[in-house]
Amino acid sequence: MLKLTLVFAFLLSTFSDNHIDQTRVNNNPLNTDCAKKKDLLTGKMIYTTFDEPATNEGGRAKLYKALSNVRLDSIPNGASTRFTVSFLVDVDGHISRERVVRDEVGKIGEQMLKIIKSFKWDPAMCNGKKVATLTTLSTLMCLQ
């Protein structure tokens, strides 16, 4: 019988890629410490720092429990592999710009994104204001 060990690392930070303008925007009238960048694909402002991270309905424990139901048919016995997905949580809690960043065996990242999108999300907060953030979820799966 296979024993599955899942290790989740929820990294609530901006995933830097070529689609985000790397210059900071200095038109912040509230003089907050929350940094933001312009997304070159959508033209929207995406916050790279925030006071409270975006959260899914039910919290991390509920998300991790749902992610533990991912089908693992494509992972060979005794294998250990890492999966990373990235997605934008907009100011209205809508998930967009989702993508698989790392999936060494195929189709697991897509399943993870489908589960992530099934949850209702509350956006990140900066000084009491809802803000859009790019979120990355890394998972290490070990079959023993």
JOWO-V449512 format. One line per field, one symbol per residue. ss: DSSP state (2 for helix, 1 for strand, 0 for the rest). phi: phi as a letter, one per 20 degrees, with the letter a starting at -180 (. if undefined). psi: psi as a letter, one per 30 degrees, with the letter a starting at -180 (. if undefined). A space follows every 10 residues. Layout:
BEGIN
ss: ???
phi: ???
psi: ???
END
This chain:
BEGIN
ss: 0001111111 1000000001 0000000000 0000011110 0000111000 0100110022 2222222000 0000000001 1111111110 0000111111 1110000222 2222222200 1101110011 1011111111 1110
phi: .eddddcdce eebfefbfed feefeddefe leefebceff edneedeeca ecffcefnnf gfffffffef fdgeefgnec bdccccbedf fenfeblfbe ebbfdnmfgf fffffgffee deffcclmdf cebedccdcd dcdc
psi: kkkkkkkkjj jilkjkaffk kfklkghjff hlgjkllkkf efglkkkfll eklkklkfle eeeeeeffgk kgefklkglk lkkklklkjl fggkklhklk ekjffkfeee eeeeeefflk kkllkjhgkk lkkkkkjkkk kkk.
END
